[in-house]
């Protein structure tokens, strides 16, 4: 009885076991197919399929005339698959030599579990060919895009540079990265068990390159600016320097240079303790105390508010003056000076007295109106707004020190914008360095036009200040005579300022010399600001910065096609609307020096040049003094110095 049931029971047991296993398998299959199907399908796709990003070439950057400043080129990048390379370790020295790397570096790259490792990104074609000739398993190259700067270090601080993955890191490359990179496309590829790519769906063409960026820079003016600035910094044995060349009519930046500089093709070669110093765009990031160049701003406010006239006399206290407990000193002592001479000789005491007439509120208003204390929004990364404290924090001495450029900090670009407002008749322009951006398809996506931010003073006040600034350069004894440009009128102002201590307590013995001006003064085209940081030969801006201004201006005017408007060697005095009177004397001695006394500027020049005399002029108005004196023996060099004064 038990024997007959045993086989049946066993069969039922086995059938039950198989049925249970089937149900388990069915449940597992349903779970995998229904509940986890999408997740497993995605996992399989990741293992056997890859989405490759096809990055376009970065768009070119060119100057205003189409000269290429930044381009993208195809270069090889060498990679290795470590598993396939296994067994060829004895060839490591040859591989390292071909790539210009150390054996230790290559060995470290191979010591990984990753299936793919870059050996050298953006290698040279010669290096890639040398690797190919080694015929190593698992080592190959792929084509990538590399940024190339054909003009080398030219405009490096404007252009910036990119990383190995073509991402913008500094300058225009960083600021306009989204326009320059363009839109990538994506390619779906399958991979076999060894990770090799199979284009089963066909290959698409990579997308077009990024947009084209056209700058306002002129490569020729930029080159001259960099060259002359570097020479000036070297001659002054200075730590650094900056220069800005601005179009006085439009606000376009024609050149922007800094010393020291670097080559954006190899930015890491500048790496070291001074690396950040080399790549920093000092012209827009470094705020400095401008010194006496700021007197041009004081003069603008004072003339516009009519608190002083050019010919009004001011007593300059023989070089020493006190405001409360604080002493104010002049480099050279003076007694009575006209306001024109206060600017020409750069008297701190005279400037302080004019600032007292203006008062804190009005002067602070003009400083803000000129844009100090705020960024210019030029369109470059890293720009700072300088330092301008709220007027409610000013002490009495601050009004005086601000009149001659201490206690306030500005950037070279801010000073250029302020002088451009004087040059163009009183309108503050927004500076810009990008003219337009053109997409790959040809559409203009960004176009910058000259833009007036606000009017800072009326036309007549601007003309009067221009005349005062011409006296600084063109009259004998002016602090800026070394900025004279042959054949052109020049208006400008020198500056020499102490550098504040890093801890903010007092001033150090270090100096900053600068010159800011525009040319031609009678029809302003270019505004140029030169800043020399910590010069060692001389601290005066008229000595270290003015000659650099002159050299840059001469080159920039020539490259801009601006022709001289006056005879060479002739130095005109600034014209400040004299009152018409008859000349006191115009007699010509028959056997001695002719007399020019009492003649107007035009009459004196006409008669002198007709008689073959080389004239040196100072002042404005009518001839009051001359050397040699009338009737004296004729000078062999045929030179005469005439001093003009306004008619009372």
LOKOLKE-28556 format. One record per residue (C-alpha): y, x, z. Coordinates in steps of 0.05 Angstrom, whole numbers, padded with zeros to 5 digits, always signed. Example, Ala and Ser with C-alpha at 12.3 -4.5 7.8 and 13.67 -1.06 7.14 Angstrom:
<rs>
-00090+00246+00156;-00021+00273+00143;
</rs>
This chain:
<rs>
+00000+00000+00000;+00049+00056+00019;+00025+00099-00039;+00043+00046-00091;+00113+00037-00063;+00130+00111-00059;+00140+00123-00134;+00181+00060-00141;+00225+00080-00084;+00234+00149-00113;+00253+00121-00180;+00304+00075-00148;+00331+00133-00107;+00339+00177-00169;+00370+00120-00208;+00418+00107-00151;+00437+00180-00149;+00450+00183-00224;+00488+00117-00221;+00531+00145-00165;+00544+00209-00204;+00562+00169-00265;+00610+00126-00226;+00642+00189-00197;+00648+00220-00266;+00676+00155-00293;+00726+00151-00237;+00746+00224-00248;+00754+00212-00322;+00796+00150-00311;+00838+00188-00260;+00849+00247-00307;+00862+00204-00368;+00901+00148-00338;+00936+00173-00275;+00944+00247-00291;+00942+00246-00366;+01015+00258-00380;+01020+00314-00329;+00958+00350-00357;+00983+00341-00428;+01049+00374-00409;+01011+00431-00375;+00970+00442-00438;+01032+00441-00480;+01064+00494-00436;+01002+00538-00443;+00994+00532-00518;+01063+00513-00542;+01130+00546-00532;+01202+00524-00544;+01242+00583-00569;+01318+00582-00567;+01351+00609-00630;+01419+00635-00611;+01470+00642-00666;+01513+00704-00675;+01576+00704-00633;+01636+00688-00674;+01684+00744-00694;+01750+00760-00660;+01805+00784-00706;+01879+00802-00700;+01936+00763-00732;+01924+00798-00799;+01849+00788-00800;+01830+00858-00775;+01762+00853-00742;+01764+00869-00667;+01695+00842-00647;+01634+00827-00690;+01560+00813-00681;+01505+00853-00716;+01429+00849-00717;+01394+00904-00678;+01322+00915-00657;+01297+00905-00585;+01231+00939-00566;+01180+00903-00523;+01109+00914-00498;+01049+00871-00479;+01020+00911-00421;+00949+00884-00427;+00944+00904-00500;+00976+00972-00485;+00922+00989-00433;+00884+01052-00449;+00942+01089-00483;+00974+01118-00421;+00971+01188-00450;+01021+01166-00503;+01074+01147-00451;+01115+01212-00459;+01120+01201-00534;+01141+01128-00525;+01193+01147-00473;+01221+01202-00517;+01227+01155-00577;+01267+01105-00535;+01310+01157-00500;+01282+01135-00432;+01248+01173-00376;+01173+01170-00369;+01182+01141-00299;+01223+01084-00326;+01172+01065-00379;+01114+01070-00330;+01150+01025-00281;+01161+00972-00336;+01086+00973-00351;+01065+00965-00278;+01070+00889-00280;+01026+00828-00287;+01073+00797-00337;+01045+00787-00408;+01112+00808-00440;+01162+00862-00419;+01225+00887-00454;+01224+00963-00459;+01294+00970-00488;+01342+00915-00508;+01389+00927-00567;+01359+00994-00586;+01385+01033-00646;+01349+01027-00713;+01328+01100-00707;+01295+01087-00640;+01258+01026-00666;+01233+01066-00726;+01209+01123-00681;+01169+01073-00639;+01140+01040-00700;+01114+01108-00725;+01076+01118-00660;+01031+01057-00679;+01018+01038-00607;+00979+00975-00591;+01020+00921-00557;+01087+00954-00574;+01133+00921-00625;+01205+00902-00637;+01244+00838-00647;+01312+00827-00678;+01369+00808-00632;+01444+00801-00639;+01489+00855-00610;+01564+00853-00600;+01601+00909-00636;+01674+00929-00628;+01693+00966-00692;+01761+00990-00664;+01726+01019-00603;+01774+01017-00543;+01831+00982-00579;+01853+00920-00540;+01793+00929-00493;+01827+00892-00436;+01843+00833-00480;+01775+00829-00514;+01730+00843-00454;+01656+00853-00466;+01589+00816-00464;+01522+00825-00429;+01455+00840-00462;+01442+00765-00472;+01509+00758-00508;+01543+00722-00451;+01618+00737-00444;+01634+00776-00381;+01707+00796-00387;+01770+00781-00427;+01771+00734-00486;+01695+00741-00491;+01690+00707-00424;+01748+00659-00429;+01726+00631-00497;+01651+00641-00489;+01634+00569-00505;+01670+00574-00572;+01644+00643-00590;+01571+00630-00573;+01563+00569-00617;+01508+00516-00611;+01436+00541-00608;+01376+00510-00643;+01305+00504-00615;+01239+00521-00649;+01171+00493-00627;+01114+00543-00637;+01040+00544-00617;+01007+00604-00584;+00935+00628-00587;+00894+00653-00528;+00926+00722-00534;+00996+00694-00533;+01011+00705-00607;+01060+00657-00638;+01036+00610-00694;+01089+00571-00733;+01046+00511-00748;+01107+00466-00755;+01146+00512-00799;+01207+00555-00781;+01278+00530-00783;+01337+00572-00802;+01378+00595-00742;+01443+00558-00730;+01509+00585-00757;+01549+00636-00717;+01600+00615-00665;+01673+00601-00678;+01724+00651-00704;+01779+00669-00655;+01845+00693-00684;+01892+00729-00636;+01967+00739-00638;+01957+00814-00630;+01977+00862-00686;+01925+00917-00687;+01976+00968-00712;+02026+00952-00658;+01970+00950-00606;+01947+01019-00628;+02018+01048-00624;+02028+01015-00555;+01964+01043-00527;+01977+01112-00556;+02049+01117-00530;+02031+01088-00462;+01974+01138-00453;+02021+01195-00472;+02073+01170-00423;+02024+01164-00366;+01998+01234-00380;+02068+01263-00385;+02088+01232-00318;+02021+01252-00287;+02016+01180-00264;+01957+01141-00237;+01961+01084-00287;+02007+01045-00333;+02016+00979-00369;+02055+00955-00428;+02068+00887-00459;+02100+00872-00527;+02122+00800-00535;+02153+00763-00593;+02221+00741-00566;+02224+00680-00610;+02154+00651-00603;+02122+00679-00540;+02065+00710-00580;+02035+00773-00549;+02037+00828-00602;+02007+00881-00557;+01980+00887-00486;+01956+00954-00462;+01932+00987-00398;+01916+01058-00377;+01862+01076-00357;+01819+01039-00407;+01747+01037-00431;+01703+01026-00493;+01674+00955-00494;+01617+00980-00537;+01592+01019-00477;+01625+00987-00416;+01574+01014-00367;+01592+01085-00385;+01656+01072-00345;+01613+01054-00284;+01630+01090-00220;+01678+01084-00163;+01736+01073-00212;+01697+01025-00258;+01733+00963-00234;+01799+01000-00241;+01784+01016-00314;+01765+00946-00335;+01820+00911-00296;+01874+00880-00339;+01932+00907-00298;+01985+00875-00342;+01966+00806-00316;+01929+00820-00251;+01969+00874-00215;+02032+00850-00181;+02084+00904-00166;+02154+00904-00138;+02198+00907-00200;+02258+00944-00170;+02323+00944-00209;+02294+00910-00272;+02302+00848-00228;+02378+00856-00231;+02374+00825-00300;+02349+00761-00267;+02404+00765-00214;+02456+00774-00269;+02428+00714-00306;+02434+00670-00245;+02503+00696-00226;+02532+00689-00295;+02501+00620-00306;+02529+00596-00239;+02596+00630-00252;+02599+00666-00186;+02619+00731-00219;+02647+00754-00286;+02628+00818-00323;+02696+00850-00310;+02705+00829-00238;+02712+00888-00191;+02664+00898-00133;+02670+00950-00078;+02605+00988-00072;+02620+01020-00004;+02611+01092-00027;+02536+01084-00028;+02524+01057+00042;+02526+00985+00065;+02496+00946+00123;+02472+00874+00126;+02462+00861+00199;+02418+00918+00225;+02390+00934+00156;+02421+00990+00113;+02429+00983+00037;+02437+01047-00002;+02453+01067-00073;+02421+01127-00108;+02492+01150-00126;+02554+01131-00086;+02606+01088-00120;+02672+01057-00100;+02701+01001-00142;+02657+00979-00200;+02660+00921-00249;+02599+00877-00247;+02582+00905-00316;+02582+00975-00285;+02541+00950-00226;+02487+00933-00276;+02498+00996-00317;+02496+01043-00258;+02444+01000-00222;+02481+00992-00156;+02439+00959-00102;+02501+00946-00060;+02538+00912-00116;+02477+00869-00131;+02471+00850-00058;+02543+00826-00055;+02533+00783-00116;+02469+00754-00087;+02507+00735-00024;+02554+00694-00067;+02496+00658-00099;+02462+00642-00033;+02388+00636-00018;+02376+00567-00045;+02408+00577-00113;+02377+00647-00123;+02308+00623-00103;+02315+00565-00151;+02329+00612-00209;+02272+00658-00191;+02225+00598-00193;+02257+00574-00257;+02244+00641-00290;+02170+00631-00272;+02162+00681-00216;+02109+00662-00165;+02067+00624-00216;+02017+00643-00270;+02042+00642-00342;+01976+00611-00367;+01970+00661-00422;+01896+00644-00432;+01863+00707-00403;+01819+00709-00341;+01842+00740-00277;+01917+00726-00283;+01956+00725-00218;+02022+00692-00202;+02053+00750-00164;+02085+00740-00096;+02144+00696-00083;+02154+00671-00012;+02184+00603+00004;+02258+00605+00014;+02252+00577+00084;+02217+00641+00105;+02274+00686+00080;+02315+00726+00128;+02386+00747+00110;+02362+00815+00087;+02312+00782+00039;+02367+00755-00004;+02395+00825-00012;+02328+00860-00025;+02307+00806-00075;+02371+00820-00114;+02346+00890-00131;+02272+00874-00136;+02242+00888-00068;+02204+00839-00025;+02180+00803-00088;+02120+00821-00132;+02112+00806-00206;+02065+00823-00262;+02087+00861-00325;+02073+00798-00365;+02119+00756-00320;+02175+00807-00330;+02165+00804-00406;+02169+00728-00405;+02233+00730-00363;+02267+00780-00410;+02246+00739-00470;+02284+00680-00439;+02347+00723-00438;+02334+00749-00508;+02324+00682-00542;+02385+00647-00512;+02358+00619-00446;+02292+00586-00462;+02230+00604-00421;+02170+00607-00469;+02097+00601-00452;+02064+00665-00474;+01999+00659-00513;+01950+00708-00543;+01903+00662-00582;+01933+00634-00647;+01875+00590-00666;+01799+00580-00662;+01762+00560-00725;+01692+00530-00719;+01635+00555-00763;+01643+00495-00808;+01717+00513-00820;+01750+00461-00776;+01807+00485-00732;+01788+00466-00661;+01846+00500-00624;+01915+00517-00650;+01970+00546-00605;+02043+00537-00624;+02107+00564-00592;+02122+00522-00531;+02186+00519-00489;+02171+00510-00416;+02243+00497-00396;+02314+00522-00405;+02334+00572-00352;+02408+00582-00372;+02456+00565-00427;+02465+00604-00491;+02532+00635-00472;+02506+00661-00405;+02446+00692-00441;+02492+00727-00491;+02535+00754-00434;+02474+00781-00397;+02450+00812-00462;+02517+00848-00467;+02509+00874-00396;+02439+00900-00411;+02464+00934-00474;+02512+00973-00431;+02453+01000-00390;+02424+01032-00453;+02482+01045-00499;+02539+01066-00454;+02547+01136-00426;+02523+01140-00354;+02476+01080-00361;+02408+01088-00328;+02371+01069-00392;+02401+01116-00445;+02332+01146-00459;+02310+01078-00486;+02358+01082-00545;+02324+01069-00612;+02358+01102-00672;+02389+01051-00718;+02380+00992-00671;+02417+00960-00613;+02377+00958-00548;+02386+00916-00486;+02346+00932-00424;+02342+00951-00351;+02308+01007-00313;+02270+00998-00248;+02247+01044-00193;+02212+01014-00133;+02174+01037-00073;+02102+01014-00065;+02085+00974-00003;+02033+01002+00044;+01964+00969+00036;+01968+00942+00107;+02033+00906+00090;+02074+00946+00140;+02132+00981+00107;+02133+01024+00045;+02097+01087+00025;+02125+01148-00011;+02093+01125-00076;+02136+01095-00131;+02132+01051-00193;+02178+01067-00251;+02191+01013-00304;+02234+00992-00362;+02242+00922-00391;+02283+00907-00452;+02288+00877-00522;+02306+00901-00591;+02347+00891-00634;+02395+00867-00581;+02440+00832-00632;+02380+00794-00662;+02322+00800-00612;+02253+00805-00643;+02211+00843-00592;+02210+00844-00517;+02176+00905-00487;+02159+00920-00415;+02132+00987-00393;+02106+01001-00322;+02086+01071-00299;+02047+01069-00233;+02055+01127-00184;+02088+01179-00230;+02090+01250-00203;+02141+01284-00247;+02198+01235-00233;+02200+01167-00200;+02257+01139-00241;+02241+01086-00292;+02296+01113-00337;+02259+01179-00340;+02186+01160-00343;+02185+01090-00374;+02247+01086-00419;+02221+01140-00468;+02156+01102-00474;+02195+01038-00489;+02234+01076-00543;+02170+01102-00576;+02135+01035-00575;+02197+00999-00600;+02207+01047-00659;+02135+01039-00681;+02132+00964-00670;+02197+00951-00708;+02173+00993-00766;+02105+00958-00768;+02141+00890-00764;+02185+00907-00824;+02250+00903-00784;+02303+00945-00818;+02361+00980-00781;+02427+00942-00784;+02474+00998-00769;+02485+01071-00792;+02440+01122-00760;+02471+01159-00702;+02521+01105-00686;+02520+01076-00616;+02556+01011-00607;+02582+00984-00542;+02565+00913-00521;+02614+00861-00546;+02644+00817-00492;+02697+00775-00527;+02761+00815-00516;+02829+00783-00515;+02865+00798-00580;+02924+00846-00571;+02960+00895-00616;+02938+00968-00612;+02984+01010-00568;+02978+01071-00613;+02944+01088-00677;+02981+01150-00698;+02944+01207-00732;+02968+01276-00716;+02979+01318-00777;+02955+01384-00747;+02914+01361-00687;+02866+01310-00660;+02880+01239-00685;+02895+01185-00634;+02850+01124-00628;+02884+01098-00566;+02896+01023-00566;+02850+01008-00624;+02797+00955-00621;+02724+00973-00627;+02720+00954-00700;+02785+00989-00718;+02767+01053-00681;+02699+01057-00715;+02727+01043-00784;+02781+01097-00780;+02735+01148-00746;+02680+01142-00798;+02729+01143-00856;+02755+01209-00829;+02685+01237-00818;+02682+01234-00742;+02618+01224-00703;+02636+01173-00649;+02606+01163-00580;+02628+01097-00548;+02628+01071-00477;+02655+01005-00451;+02682+00944-00487;+02750+00920-00509;+02803+00971-00532;+02806+01047-00531;+02838+01071-00466;+02815+01144-00464;+02790+01194-00515;+02760+01264-00513;+02787+01309-00544;+02856+01282-00527;+02905+01263-00583;+02942+01323-00612;+02893+01374-00586;+02858+01424-00630;+02809+01393-00678;+02737+01398-00654;+02690+01438-00699;+02632+01389-00688;+02675+01330-00710;+02654+01290-00648;+02699+01245-00607;+02683+01205-00545;+02720+01139-00536;+02725+01099-00472;+02741+01025-00482;+02764+00976-00429;+02778+00901-00433;+02850+00881-00443;+02880+00852-00379;
</rs>
